[in-house]
Amino acid sequence: MSMEYVRSYYGVPAKRGRQVRLGLGFGKRLAGKGGVITGSRGQYLRVRLDDGERVLLHPTWEVTYLP
């Protein structure tokens, strides 16, 4: 599945290079951290957090897309 699929199926503005912020549902370790979308893996987003950690995120769960 591609980024285009993620955008159309979930109705989110996910694109490579777009900044995101993680919500409180991620707990103390990840909540509130920011990062950049680097791609997709299936229905998930690959995100490189500002501290260098890489995570997979569901496009609609606790993710805020920044302008």
N, C-alpha and C positions, 0 to 999 in steps of 0.2 A: 504494500500500500504506500502511496506517496503523500506528500504534503498536500497536494491538490485534493486527494481523497479525504484527508483529515479536515481540511477547510470546508469541503462541501457536505460531508456526512455529519459533522458535529456543529457546523455553522460558526466556526471560530476564525479569527484573523491570524492564524498561525502561518508564519513564513520564516525561512532561514534568516537569521540576523535580527529577528524581532526580540525585544527585551520582554521578560516576564518577571512576575513576582509571585512567590509561593505563599499560600494562605496558612492560617493558623492550624489547619488540620494536619500539618506535617509534624507537629510536635516541636519541642524546644530546639532540636538540632537543626532543623531546616526552615521552620516557620519564619516568614518575613524576608528570606534571602531572595536575591535577584539573580538573574542569569540571562543567557542568550540561547535561543533555539538554534541548534546546529543541524537538525535533520529530523527524520522520523524512523521509527522501527515498527512496522505493522501499524497498529492504531495509536501508538504512543509517540510522544515527542521526545527527542533527545535534546537535553539542555545542559549547557556548561554553566555552572554557577559561578558567581563572581570570585569565589575562593578557589576555583579550579576543579572542584568536584563535578563529576558527570552523573546525571540522573535521567531516568525515564519517567515521564509524567503522562497521565491521561489528560487529554486536551480540555476536558470540562471540569475536572475535579481540583478545586483549590488553586487554580491558576488564573492570575490577572495578567492580561495582555496590555503592555504599556504602549503609549503612542510613539 
